[in-house]
């Protein structure tokens, strides 16, 4: 039978329908949509798209300043020698240039608690391009690239809390684990404690009541996640963000992600982002020969600009 206006018979249409298969129902359409959505999600995830971080668990935290400082001091007491490797990106401004310089560094890190530190940053063309270090009496930072050839050295007794270096020996020491010294609970009167969300927030103030340093401590395991440093007028001049902790021994863990940002007097910001290889983190005691080689300042005569920390500021020599 011929259908009017089409030139096709009913039999032709029936055969074509059988060849094409049954029409999808609403239910089958929904199944196809779900399947395609699942495939898209898998493709997106396999392509590296970030997922939302899980919220931190909330724990009660410490009840008093004294208890909080005792917990942090105990971690410092359990600190062991650290040997590690990693990489970093250093972003640094120089007085005569508007745009910052960026240097990608391969890192060698050695830490002999409580105060001995050695961080070596290498670039392809300049081995030991950056040397950061400290011992019981002194701290130093040496920058070898010709464009910024500079050497900074100071004595701990001269430092209030932050001496103004983007790669600050004090900040790195505190980031690794010596954020307060054993016995710090005896100075509890200069600290305040606030429990906020997942964190215990400890703020140390000077005799005039001005903030000097603020610690954001994750209450569940008492790892330090952020350290803020203040200038004399109460403004934040440096921030260290710490994360991805790697357990080394019982009661002592090391952050493998350290981000430090400091604000210069002209309000420009310098930064260093350090990624430490978890597989490289290990503990091993240092020999006396290694201590002599690593934890003493380098010779200053190879640098164009030499600065010494005096009366709270860097003085060119």
Backbone as CSV, one residue per row, in Angstrom:
resi,resn,N_x,N_y,N_z,CA_x,CA_y,CA_z,C_x,C_y,C_z
1,UNK,0.855,-1.191,0.000,0.000,0.000,0.000,0.882,1.229,0.000
2,UNK,0.543,2.226,-0.839,1.311,3.444,-0.990,0.759,4.489,-0.043
3,UNK,1.684,5.147,0.756,1.244,6.221,1.650,1.235,7.511,0.872
4,UNK,0.097,8.308,0.925,-0.011,9.538,0.125,1.097,10.513,0.448
5,UNK,1.670,11.134,-0.607,2.652,12.202,-0.429,4.052,11.732,-0.137
6,UNK,4.295,10.448,0.016,5.645,9.983,0.382,6.254,9.110,-0.677
7,UNK,5.473,8.423,-1.425,6.003,7.507,-2.417,6.553,6.246,-1.795
8,UNK,6.277,6.014,-0.490,6.796,4.839,0.191,5.627,3.973,0.631
9,UNK,5.816,2.699,0.601,4.786,1.781,1.055,4.935,1.535,2.527
10,UNK,3.854,1.108,3.125,3.885,0.744,4.550,4.862,-0.379,4.789
11,UNK,5.007,-1.274,3.847,5.928,-2.412,3.992,7.370,-1.914,4.040
12,UNK,7.697,-0.879,3.209,9.057,-0.312,3.231,9.383,0.256,4.593
13,UNK,8.428,0.976,5.164,8.682,1.591,6.478,8.879,0.528,7.529
14,UNK,8.106,-0.546,7.476,8.218,-1.608,8.472,9.593,-2.255,8.417
15,UNK,10.094,-2.506,7.158,11.404,-3.140,7.033,12.505,-2.241,7.582
16,UNK,12.422,-0.945,7.325,13.449,-0.028,7.793,13.433,0.088,9.322
17,UNK,12.278,0.060,9.914,12.169,0.128,11.370,12.799,-1.087,12.007
18,UNK,12.584,-2.264,11.389,13.166,-3.486,11.931,14.684,-3.443,11.844
19,UNK,15.196,-2.896,10.691,16.649,-2.818,10.530,17.270,-1.830,11.517
20,UNK,16.600,-0.708,11.812,17.145,0.311,12.718,17.087,-0.108,14.158
21,UNK,16.231,-1.070,14.493,16.108,-1.494,15.891,15.043,-0.691,16.591
22,UNK,14.711,-1.083,17.828,13.649,-0.412,18.558,14.040,1.000,18.935
23,UNK,13.061,1.886,18.984,13.287,3.261,19.403,13.627,3.305,20.891
24,UNK,14.552,4.180,21.264,14.873,4.260,22.689,13.724,4.843,23.478
25,UNK,13.492,4.259,24.625,12.481,4.787,25.545,13.120,5.862,26.399
26,UNK,12.282,6.555,27.221,12.814,7.597,28.118,13.813,7.001,29.093
27,UNK,13.509,5.769,29.535,14.423,5.115,30.481,15.759,4.812,29.858
28,UNK,15.777,4.337,28.606,17.047,4.016,27.960,17.832,5.282,27.664
29,UNK,17.128,6.382,27.319,17.824,7.653,27.105,18.539,8.096,28.374
30,UNK,17.893,7.959,29.510,18.497,8.349,30.790,19.731,7.519,31.081
31,UNK,19.667,6.215,30.729,20.819,5.348,30.968,22.014,5.792,30.138
32,UNK,21.740,6.160,28.864,22.813,6.619,27.996,23.438,7.895,28.536
33,UNK,22.591,8.817,28.992,23.094,10.076,29.547,23.974,9.810,30.749
34,UNK,23.552,8.927,31.636,24.335,8.593,32.824,25.684,7.991,32.439
35,UNK,25.642,7.089,31.413,26.881,6.465,30.989,27.847,7.490,30.422
36,UNK,27.350,8.400,29.581,28.206,9.428,29.014,28.757,10.339,30.096
37,UNK,27.933,10.673,31.078,28.394,11.529,32.171,29.521,10.860,32.932
38,UNK,29.391,9.569,33.166,30.434,8.835,33.881,31.739,8.840,33.099
39,UNK,31.615,8.647,31.762,32.810,8.657,30.933,33.489,10.021,30.986
40,UNK,32.689,11.092,30.891,33.248,12.443,30.951,33.963,12.669,32.269
41,UNK,33.366,12.245,33.376,33.985,12.413,34.689,35.324,11.690,34.763
42,UNK,35.380,10.470,34.218,36.621,9.711,34.250,37.695,10.400,33.421
43,UNK,37.304,10.933,32.268,38.270,11.624,31.420,38.805,12.857,32.124
44,UNK,37.925,13.619,32.760,38.345,14.833,33.456,39.297,14.501,34.585
45,UNK,38.946,13.480,35.387,39.788,13.119,36.524,41.133,12.589,36.074
46,UNK,41.136,11.768,35.019,42.403,11.224,34.546,43.265,12.305,33.936
47,UNK,42.654,13.410,33.514,43.416,14.514,32.957,44.036,15.390,33.995
48,UNK,43.814,15.133,35.280,44.505,15.857,36.324,43.732,17.013,36.900
49,UNK,42.462,17.144,36.648,41.701,18.231,37.236,41.637,18.051,38.743
50,UNK,41.817,19.150,39.461,41.869,19.070,40.916,40.489,18.819,41.495
51,UNK,40.453,17.998,42.519,39.220,17.787,43.254,39.242,18.653,44.492
52,UNK,38.086,18.889,45.057,38.011,19.725,46.251,38.699,19.041,47.424
53,UNK,39.549,19.779,48.164,40.205,19.153,49.306,39.198,18.814,50.394
54,UNK,39.442,17.717,51.070,38.560,17.318,52.150,38.742,18.259,53.336
55,UNK,37.663,18.653,53.979,37.791,19.540,55.147,38.540,18.838,56.266
56,UNK,39.302,19.611,57.021,40.057,19.050,58.126,39.127,18.639,59.260
57,UNK,39.472,17.536,59.887,38.734,17.130,61.084,38.973,18.161,62.181
58,UNK,38.010,18.327,63.043,38.111,19.303,64.133,38.285,18.566,65.450
59,UNK,39.345,18.901,66.162,39.654,18.298,67.456,39.619,19.382,68.526
60,UNK,39.487,19.003,69.794,39.337,20.000,70.858,40.526,20.947,71.003
61,UNK,41.741,20.495,70.731,42.898,21.365,70.921,43.309,21.439,72.384
62,UNK,44.278,22.287,72.670,44.787,22.441,74.030,43.956,23.466,74.796
63,UNK,43.876,23.257,76.091,43.019,24.106,76.924,43.710,25.387,77.354
64,UNK,45.036,25.363,77.485,45.760,26.535,77.984,46.992,26.805,77.126
65,UNK,47.517,28.024,77.255,48.748,28.389,76.551,49.894,27.480,76.985
66,UNK,49.991,27.230,78.275,51.077,26.403,78.794,51.053,25.017,78.177
67,UNK,49.880,24.404,78.098,49.778,23.072,77.499,50.147,23.102,76.017
68,UNK,49.730,24.139,75.316,50.051,24.249,73.891,51.556,24.383,73.684
69,UNK,52.202,25.237,74.454,53.642,25.418,74.317,54.405,24.158,74.718
70,UNK,53.938,23.454,75.736,54.579,22.200,76.142,54.509,21.165,75.029
71,UNK,53.371,21.116,74.323,53.214,20.156,73.227,54.171,20.473,72.083
72,UNK,54.295,21.753,71.737,55.223,22.147,70.675,56.673,21.947,71.101
73,UNK,56.974,22.223,72.368,58.334,22.037,72.869,58.726,20.562,72.870
74,UNK,57.750,19.699,73.149,58.028,18.260,73.131,58.412,17.815,71.728
75,UNK,57.756,18.359,70.729,58.120,18.039,69.334,59.544,18.487,69.041
76,UNK,59.920,19.675,69.556,61.285,20.150,69.361,62.291,19.229,70.042
77,UNK,61.939,18.714,71.211,62.836,17.813,71.927,63.036,16.499,71.172
78,UNK,62.049,16.089,70.415,62.122,14.830,69.672,62.751,14.987,68.294
79,UNK,63.161,16.194,67.958,63.766,16.432,66.645,65.052,15.632,66.492
80,UNK,65.260,15.109,65.308,66.447,14.309,64.982,67.110,14.920,63.751
81,UNK,68.367,14.563,63.480,69.018,15.066,62.264,68.211,14.720,61.010
82,UNK,68.155,15.656,60.085,67.390,15.483,58.851,68.309,15.651,57.649
83,UNK,68.241,14.677,56.762,68.897,14.737,55.446,67.785,14.660,54.412
84,UNK,67.762,15.590,53.470,66.694,15.581,52.467,67.148,16.318,51.211
85,UNK,66.445,16.055,50.125,66.668,16.728,48.842,65.322,17.202,48.314
86,UNK,65.364,18.139,47.383,64.121,18.622,46.795,64.406,19.658,45.732
87,UNK,63.426,20.513,45.499,63.596,21.616,44.544,62.824,22.819,45.040
88,UNK,63.138,23.967,44.474,62.503,25.206,44.925,62.430,26.197,43.779
89,UNK,61.519,27.149,43.916,61.451,28.299,43.018,61.594,29.549,43.877
90,UNK,62.650,30.318,43.608,62.933,31.540,44.354,62.549,32.737,43.499
91,UNK,61.684,33.587,44.013,61.263,34.816,43.327,61.779,35.989,44.139
92,UNK,62.641,36.787,43.522,63.381,37.801,44.265,63.416,39.108,43.499
93,UNK,63.148,40.218,44.202,63.249,41.542,43.599,64.626,42.146,43.895
94,UNK,65.115,42.930,42.946,66.345,43.688,43.160,66.009,45.173,43.048
95,UNK,66.761,46.042,43.757,66.389,47.465,43.796,66.325,48.150,42.440
96,UNK,67.149,47.707,41.473,67.231,48.414,40.198,66.350,47.814,39.102
97,UNK,65.490,46.855,39.447,64.625,46.243,38.446,63.191,46.193,38.935
98,UNK,62.260,46.434,38.005,60.849,46.398,38.373,60.332,44.967,38.471
99,UNK,60.758,44.128,37.531,60.261,42.757,37.505,61.156,41.859,38.370
100,UNK,60.558,40.885,39.050,61.350,40.000,39.900,62.146,38.988,39.082
101,UNK,63.201,38.492,39.673,63.964,37.402,39.079,63.473,36.093,39.664
102,UNK,63.401,35.067,38.821,62.963,33.747,39.269,64.056,32.732,38.992
103,UNK,64.342,31.941,39.998,65.390,30.940,39.888,64.833,29.590,40.340
104,UNK,64.967,28.587,39.485,64.601,27.218,39.853,65.835,26.537,40.431
105,UNK,65.690,25.954,41.609,66.826,25.412,42.339,66.624,23.937,42.659
106,UNK,67.716,23.187,42.593,67.757,21.846,43.183,68.285,21.996,44.606
107,UNK,67.596,21.404,45.565,67.905,21.632,46.979,68.618,20.463,47.630
108,UNK,69.557,20.792,48.495,70.169,19.860,49.430,69.912,20.429,50.822
109,UNK,69.295,19.659,51.714,68.910,20.153,53.037,69.538,19.268,54.107
110,UNK,70.198,19.917,55.058,70.776,19.220,56.202,70.404,19.998,57.469
111,UNK,69.913,19.285,58.462,69.466,19.911,59.706,69.964,19.085,60.882
112,UNK,70.691,19.753,61.781,71.216,19.105,62.977,70.660,19.870,64.174
113,UNK,69.586,19.378,64.789,68.898,20.162,65.811,69.787,20.453,67.023
114,UNK,69.519,21.620,67.668,68.369,22.485,67.400,68.626,23.657,66.455
115,UNK,69.874,24.036,66.184,70.116,25.293,65.458,70.970,25.150,64.212
116,UNK,71.550,24.000,63.953,72.442,23.878,62.798,71.633,23.548,61.550
117,UNK,71.793,24.396,60.532,71.022,24.249,59.301,71.915,24.522,58.111
118,UNK,71.730,23.734,57.050,72.428,23.964,55.783,71.454,23.678,54.653
119,UNK,71.226,24.674,53.806,70.391,24.505,52.615,71.198,24.999,51.430
120,UNK,71.405,24.133,50.456,72.157,24.466,49.247,71.220,24.413,48.058
121,UNK,71.184,25.500,47.282,70.372,25.559,46.077,71.256,25.635,44.846
122,UNK,71.088,24.697,43.936,71.909,24.638,42.723,71.069,24.960,41.488
123,UNK,71.658,25.671,40.548,71.083,25.823,39.212,72.085,25.242,38.225
124,UNK,71.637,25.018,37.014,72.474,24.323,36.037,73.811,25.022,35.828
125,UNK,73.787,26.320,35.666,75.013,27.048,35.355,75.772,27.503,36.598
126,UNK,75.108,27.474,37.750,75.729,27.996,38.973,75.521,27.007,40.118
127,UNK,76.467,26.095,40.327,76.354,25.225,41.501,76.494,26.054,42.772
128,UNK,75.772,25.641,43.804,75.757,26.383,45.073,75.359,27.842,44.844
129,UNK,74.355,28.044,44.024,73.888,29.406,43.748,73.349,30.073,45.003
130,UNK,72.754,29.272,45.879,72.217,29.779,47.139,72.740,28.897,48.270
131,UNK,73.284,29.533,49.296,73.686,28.825,50.499,73.027,29.516,51.683
132,UNK,72.214,28.775,52.401,71.553,29.281,53.603,72.018,28.419,54.766
133,UNK,72.351,29.051,55.891,72.830,28.231,56.996,72.777,28.928,58.332
134,UNK,73.023,28.131,59.368,73.057,28.672,60.729,73.766,27.689,61.642
135,UNK,74.232,28.219,62.792,74.734,27.389,63.876,74.263,28.017,65.190
136,UNK,74.882,27.693,66.275,74.403,28.187,67.563,74.509,29.703,67.690
137,UNK,75.480,30.317,67.028,75.729,31.752,67.194,75.305,32.608,66.010
138,UNK,75.442,32.088,64.780,75.277,32.913,63.599,74.295,32.299,62.604
139,UNK,73.856,33.142,61.661,73.061,32.689,60.515,73.542,33.454,59.296
140,UNK,73.309,32.907,58.093,73.815,33.544,56.885,73.005,33.121,55.666
141,UNK,73.090,33.954,54.635,72.493,33.666,53.332,73.439,34.199,52.277
142,UNK,73.863,33.330,51.363,74.767,33.712,50.281,74.088,33.461,48.944
143,UNK,74.042,34.487,48.095,73.432,34.413,46.770,74.528,34.633,45.743
144,UNK,74.862,33.603,44.965,76.017,33.655,44.087,75.756,34.194,42.681
145,UNK,74.548,34.080,42.111,74.390,34.594,40.742,74.898,36.031,40.626
146,UNK,75.593,36.349,39.508,76.231,37.655,39.363,75.241,38.807,39.479
147,UNK,74.008,38.567,38.994,73.029,39.660,38.998,72.660,40.086,40.418
148,UNK,72.775,39.170,41.381,72.354,39.480,42.750,73.419,39.056,43.756
149,UNK,74.679,39.077,43.358,75.765,38.589,44.210,75.745,39.294,45.568
150,UNK,75.260,38.583,46.604,75.075,39.192,47.913,75.335,38.173,49.012
151,UNK,75.811,38.689,50.134,76.129,37.844,51.288,75.605,38.536,52.541
152,UNK,74.756,37.824,53.291,74.161,38.354,54.508,74.599,37.484,55.687
153,UNK,75.016,38.132,56.778,75.414,37.376,57.956,75.012,38.155,59.214
154,UNK,74.566,37.428,60.219,74.154,38.070,61.467,74.294,37.108,62.631
155,UNK,74.095,37.645,63.825,74.162,36.849,65.045,72.762,36.737,65.632
156,UNK,72.447,35.562,66.135,71.106,35.322,66.652,70.728,36.318,67.742
157,UNK,71.666,36.715,68.554,71.356,37.593,69.681,70.872,38.974,69.229
158,UNK,71.109,39.297,67.949,70.678,40.592,67.420,69.268,40.553,66.826
159,UNK,68.693,39.358,66.693,67.452,39.209,65.928,66.246,39.200,66.854
160,UNK,65.233,39.975,66.448,63.981,39.988,67.196,63.184,38.735,66.867
161,UNK,62.807,38.551,65.617,62.155,37.327,65.176,62.303,37.111,63.691
162,UNK,62.134,38.147,62.897,62.286,37.997,61.446,63.254,39.059,60.971
163,UNK,64.318,38.616,60.328,65.390,39.531,59.952,65.247,40.072,58.542
164,UNK,64.169,39.695,57.821,63.893,40.303,56.531,64.380,39.541,55.325
165,UNK,64.909,38.335,55.497,65.379,37.548,54.363,64.279,36.610,53.883
166,UNK,64.058,36.561,52.559,63.015,35.680,52.039,63.364,34.218,52.321
167,UNK,64.638,33.854,52.138,65.084,32.528,52.553,65.720,32.697,53.937
168,UNK,64.870,32.803,54.930,65.301,33.127,56.284,65.713,31.867,57.035
169,UNK,66.938,31.821,57.587,67.310,30.664,58.399,66.354,30.424,59.562
170,UNK,65.908,31.492,60.200,64.979,31.310,61.316,63.672,30.679,60.854
171,UNK,63.120,31.168,59.741,61.850,30.632,59.267,61.996,29.169,58.873
172,UNK,63.095,28.831,58.185,63.286,27.439,57.777,63.492,26.541,58.992
173,UNK,64.249,27.010,59.981,64.412,26.243,61.213,63.072,25.983,61.874
174,UNK,62.256,27.024,61.976,60.958,26.869,62.616,60.035,26.001,61.775
175,UNK,60.152,26.102,60.460,59.312,25.274,59.588,59.637,23.800,59.757
176,UNK,60.921,23.483,59.901,61.315,22.084,60.022,60.903,21.502,61.362
177,UNK,60.855,22.325,62.414,60.379,21.726,63.661,60.680,22.459,64.938
178,UNK,61.573,23.466,64.925,61.936,24.135,66.159,61.190,25.465,66.227
179,UNK,59.884,25.394,66.267,59.080,26.608,66.274,59.080,27.265,67.648
180,UNK,59.220,26.475,68.688,59.478,27.003,70.036,60.559,26.129,70.662
181,UNK,61.348,26.732,71.507,62.423,26.005,72.165,61.888,25.286,73.402
182,UNK,62.515,24.180,73.795,62.147,23.555,75.066,62.227,24.562,76.208
183,UNK,61.231,24.523,77.063,61.151,25.495,78.148,60.349,26.731,77.796
184,UNK,59.774,26.769,76.585,59.007,27.951,76.164,57.783,28.187,77.030
185,UNK,57.289,27.123,77.710,56.106,27.289,78.554,56.360,28.252,79.711
186,UNK,57.643,28.482,80.042,57.972,29.432,81.097,57.685,30.863,80.662
187,UNK,57.521,31.069,79.354,57.186,32.398,78.833,55.724,32.482,78.409
188,UNK,54.897,31.662,79.015,53.483,31.581,78.618,52.774,32.925,78.734
189,UNK,53.231,33.781,79.630,52.561,35.071,79.821,52.634,35.955,78.585
190,UNK,53.611,35.722,77.702,53.735,36.554,76.498,52.957,35.985,75.319
191,UNK,52.254,34.868,75.534,51.472,34.225,74.481,49.981,34.263,74.807
192,UNK,49.171,34.240,73.765,47.725,34.058,73.920,47.295,32.880,73.058
193,UNK,46.209,32.241,73.439,45.695,31.067,72.721,44.255,31.291,72.326
194,UNK,43.953,30.981,71.067,42.582,31.048,70.549,42.294,29.745,69.810
195,UNK,41.183,29.114,70.130,40.748,27.916,69.405,39.788,28.345,68.307
196,UNK,40.158,28.107,67.054,39.348,28.563,65.926,39.266,27.472,64.880
197,UNK,38.086,26.860,64.733,37.914,25.791,63.758,38.822,24.623,64.064
198,UNK,39.621,24.227,63.072,40.524,23.087,63.239,41.846,23.469,63.885
199,UNK,42.019,24.746,64.224,43.334,25.225,64.649,43.351,25.793,66.060
200,UNK,44.504,25.597,66.713,44.891,26.387,67.869,45.765,27.516,67.336
201,UNK,45.422,28.752,67.647,46.178,29.900,67.163,46.888,30.542,68.351
202,UNK,48.206,30.500,68.297,49.047,31.039,69.368,49.718,32.313,68.880
203,UNK,49.601,33.382,69.644,50.199,34.667,69.285,51.140,35.117,70.395
204,UNK,52.365,35.413,70.007,53.321,35.945,70.979,53.411,37.454,70.812
205,UNK,53.421,38.176,71.938,53.480,39.632,71.934,54.693,40.106,72.717
206,UNK,55.168,41.298,72.361,56.304,41.858,73.077,55.821,42.593,74.328
207,UNK,56.748,43.238,75.014,56.413,43.900,76.278,55.389,45.016,76.090
208,UNK,55.336,45.599,74.895,54.376,46.672,74.617,53.026,46.141,74.148
209,UNK,52.879,44.821,74.057,51.623,44.227,73.628,51.472,44.074,72.133
210,UNK,52.521,44.379,71.371,52.443,44.258,69.914,52.716,42.810,69.489
211,UNK,51.995,42.309,68.498,52.235,40.925,68.044,53.611,40.787,67.405
212,UNK,54.264,39.683,67.691,55.577,39.396,67.129,55.496,38.206,66.174
213,UNK,54.776,37.167,66.620,54.672,35.938,65.825,53.344,35.265,66.131
214,UNK,52.756,34.640,65.098,51.495,33.914,65.272,51.616,32.538,64.632
215,UNK,51.225,31.513,65.374,51.285,30.128,64.910,49.877,29.601,64.700
216,UNK,49.650,28.966,63.564,48.388,28.282,63.294,48.694,26.786,63.365
217,UNK,48.238,26.143,64.428,48.612,24.769,64.732,47.390,23.873,64.577
218,UNK,47.513,22.841,63.760,46.406,21.904,63.569,46.193,21.125,64.865
219,UNK,45.027,21.272,65.442,44.785,20.784,66.799,44.841,19.264,66.913
220,UNK,44.560,18.527,65.836,44.484,17.065,65.936,45.855,16.413,66.110
221,UNK,46.897,16.929,65.439,48.224,16.320,65.580,49.296,17.325,65.992
222,UNK,48.909,18.564,66.157,49.769,19.672,66.572,50.936,19.932,65.620
223,UNK,50.674,19.717,64.345,51.608,20.156,63.315,51.317,21.619,62.983
224,UNK,52.367,22.381,62.750,52.223,23.804,62.440,51.921,23.954,60.955
225,UNK,50.816,24.614,60.631,50.427,24.802,59.234,50.766,26.194,58.703
226,UNK,50.876,27.166,59.601,51.216,28.520,59.147,51.894,29.286,60.276
227,UNK,52.907,30.090,59.888,53.585,30.978,60.827,53.552,32.385,60.230
228,UNK,53.115,33.350,61.020,53.104,34.747,60.597,54.090,35.531,61.453
229,UNK,54.843,36.414,60.807,55.812,37.261,61.489,55.400,38.716,61.310
230,UNK,55.534,39.505,62.387,55.059,40.886,62.383,56.225,41.861,62.529
231,UNK,56.044,43.032,61.943,57.007,44.113,62.142,56.616,44.912,63.386
232,UNK,57.430,45.916,63.735,57.216,46.679,64.966,55.869,47.406,64.972
233,UNK,55.347,47.766,63.779,54.062,48.481,63.711,52.864,47.547,63.666
234,UNK,53.125,46.244,63.768,52.024,45.286,63.853,51.558,44.719,62.533
235,UNK,52.259,45.027,61.438,51.880,44.478,60.139,52.615,43.175,59.884
236,UNK,51.945,42.252,59.177,52.568,40.983,58.813,53.618,41.241,57.735
237,UNK,54.854,40.785,57.990,55.925,40.990,57.011,56.394,39.687,56.381
238,UNK,56.012,38.571,56.961,56.402,37.285,56.381,55.406,36.217,56.806
239,UNK,55.161,35.281,55.892,54.248,34.171,56.163,54.885,32.896,55.643
240,UNK,54.884,31.863,56.479,55.338,30.536,56.065,54.158,29.583,56.100
241,UNK,53.867,28.934,54.975,52.811,27.936,54.877,53.470,26.555,54.817
242,UNK,53.043,25.644,55.689,53.679,24.333,55.805,52.648,23.242,55.590
243,UNK,53.054,22.168,54.906,52.105,21.082,54.678,52.786,19.819,54.190
244,UNK,51.948,18.815,53.946,52.385,17.518,53.440,53.500,16.942,54.316
245,UNK,53.190,16.797,55.581,54.177,16.340,56.562,54.560,14.880,56.325
246,UNK,55.838,14.595,56.552,56.380,13.247,56.413,56.902,12.796,57.777
247,UNK,56.319,11.733,58.377,56.826,11.246,59.661,58.263,10.748,59.515
248,UNK,59.104,11.127,60.471,60.499,10.700,60.437,60.796,9.726,61.575
249,UNK,60.468,10.125,62.790,60.513,9.234,63.944,59.256,9.522,64.758
250,UNK,58.987,8.702,65.727,57.784,8.902,66.540,57.834,10.272,67.214
251,UNK,56.780,11.042,67.001,56.680,12.355,67.619,57.346,13.478,66.853
252,UNK,57.938,13.185,65.695,58.598,14.233,64.916,58.366,13.985,63.434
253,UNK,57.805,14.990,62.769,57.524,14.913,61.338,58.014,16.180,60.660
254,UNK,58.292,16.062,59.372,58.893,17.154,58.617,57.955,17.566,57.485
255,UNK,57.684,18.870,57.317,56.874,19.284,56.167,57.658,19.135,54.873
256,UNK,57.026,18.603,53.857,57.693,18.478,52.562,57.241,19.561,51.585
257,UNK,56.388,20.442,52.048,55.962,21.598,51.246,56.073,22.842,52.130
258,UNK,56.950,23.769,51.745,57.176,24.992,52.506,57.082,26.171,51.551
259,UNK,56.172,27.082,51.823,56.014,28.290,51.016,56.233,29.495,51.917
260,UNK,57.214,30.316,51.580,57.547,31.489,52.386,57.388,32.735,51.527
261,UNK,56.630,33.696,52.034,56.456,34.981,51.355,56.851,36.084,52.316
262,UNK,57.693,36.999,51.861,58.089,38.129,52.709,57.821,39.431,51.968
263,UNK,57.520,40.467,52.730,57.210,41.776,52.169,58.390,42.712,52.385
264,UNK,58.887,43.275,51.314,60.024,44.189,51.387,59.572,45.556,51.884
265,UNK,60.506,46.420,52.297,60.124,47.773,52.736,59.339,48.556,51.689
266,UNK,59.589,48.274,50.396,58.832,48.963,49.337,57.519,48.252,49.021
267,UNK,57.149,47.261,49.861,55.882,46.514,49.792,55.863,45.478,48.677
268,UNK,56.930,45.315,47.930,56.994,44.218,46.969,57.237,42.913,47.713
269,UNK,56.764,41.822,47.126,56.819,40.538,47.809,57.822,39.601,47.137
270,UNK,58.696,39.033,47.949,59.590,37.968,47.519,59.033,36.646,48.038
271,UNK,59.415,35.559,47.394,58.880,34.267,47.844,59.833,33.135,47.493
272,UNK,59.689,32.053,48.223,60.365,30.808,47.893,59.396,29.673,48.174
273,UNK,59.277,28.767,47.216,58.436,27.584,47.357,59.351,26.368,47.315
274,UNK,59.362,25.620,48.417,60.253,24.471,48.548,59.433,23.194,48.557
275,UNK,59.762,22.286,47.643,59.152,20.964,47.603,60.229,19.936,47.922
276,UNK,60.064,19.271,49.044,61.040,18.292,49.497,60.560,16.904,49.105
277,UNK,61.429,16.117,48.509,61.077,14.761,48.097,60.863,13.887,49.333
278,UNK,59.657,13.342,49.463,59.358,12.486,50.618,60.293,11.285,50.680
279,UNK,60.631,10.745,49.507,61.493,9.565,49.469,62.906,9.868,49.934
280,UNK,63.304,11.144,49.884,64.677,11.505,50.256,64.824,11.793,51.744
281,UNK,63.719,11.996,52.453,63.792,12.396,53.865,64.251,11.218,54.708
282,UNK,65.338,11.429,55.416,65.874,10.366,56.265,66.618,10.998,57.436
283,UNK,66.958,10.196,58.423,67.729,10.691,59.557,69.036,9.918,59.660
284,UNK,70.101,10.640,59.958,71.433,10.055,60.107,72.273,11.048,60.888
285,UNK,73.009,10.610,61.891,73.826,11.558,62.658,74.953,12.146,61.814
286,UNK,75.367,13.359,62.175,76.462,14.028,61.486,77.771,13.758,62.224
287,UNK,78.816,13.552,61.448,80.146,13.438,62.044,80.653,14.838,62.364
288,UNK,81.685,14.917,63.175,82.250,16.220,63.509,82.825,16.892,62.271
289,UNK,83.395,16.119,61.366,83.918,16.677,60.124,82.802,17.269,59.275
290,UNK,81.673,16.583,59.210,80.537,17.105,58.448,79.995,18.378,59.084
291,UNK,79.943,18.433,60.390,79.488,19.649,61.061,80.396,20.834,60.743
292,UNK,81.690,20.591,60.746,82.624,21.675,60.448,82.461,22.167,59.009
293,UNK,82.181,21.265,58.091,82.053,21.654,56.694,80.721,22.302,56.347
294,UNK,79.651,21.876,57.009,78.308,22.334,56.636,77.822,23.545,57.428
295,UNK,78.124,23.591,58.695,77.450,24.537,59.581,78.344,25.696,60.015
296,UNK,79.178,26.158,59.086,79.983,27.354,59.297,79.832,28.255,58.073
297,UNK,79.812,29.580,58.273,79.544,30.486,57.147,80.636,30.438,56.092
298,UNK,80.262,30.608,54.823,81.265,30.637,53.743,82.071,31.930,53.792
299,UNK,83.172,31.948,53.060,83.995,33.152,52.979,83.233,34.250,52.236
300,UNK,83.352,35.467,52.724,82.566,36.573,52.172,83.232,37.281,51.006
301,UNK,84.524,37.048,50.756,85.251,37.848,49.770,84.858,37.571,48.325
302,UNK,84.032,36.549,48.083,83.626,36.226,46.717,82.350,36.963,46.285
303,UNK,81.806,37.795,47.147,80.521,38.429,46.872,80.683,39.938,46.717
304,UNK,79.878,40.517,45.805,79.963,41.953,45.539,79.330,42.774,46.652
305,UNK,78.249,42.291,47.201,77.520,43.039,48.227,77.525,42.235,49.525
306,UNK,78.027,42.843,50.592,78.122,42.173,51.881,77.342,42.988,52.913
307,UNK,76.468,42.297,53.652,75.629,42.962,54.644,75.768,42.247,55.991
308,UNK,75.752,43.029,57.052,75.766,42.477,58.401,74.555,43.018,59.162
309,UNK,73.941,42.134,59.933,72.738,42.524,60.676,73.149,43.227,61.960
310,UNK,72.793,44.508,62.063,73.158,45.318,63.215,71.983,46.193,63.624
311,UNK,71.650,46.150,64.909,70.584,47.010,65.460,69.282,46.873,64.671
312,UNK,68.941,45.651,64.292,67.656,45.391,63.653,67.590,45.707,62.175
313,UNK,68.726,45.929,61.516,68.699,46.213,60.088,69.978,45.714,59.431
314,UNK,69.897,45.554,58.096,71.056,45.098,57.343,71.898,46.283,56.950
315,UNK,73.175,46.258,57.349,74.097,47.343,57.082,75.145,46.882,56.081
316,UNK,75.260,47.606,54.995,76.238,47.233,53.965,77.650,47.491,54.479
317,UNK,78.523,46.531,54.236,79.907,46.633,54.718,80.822,47.254,53.668
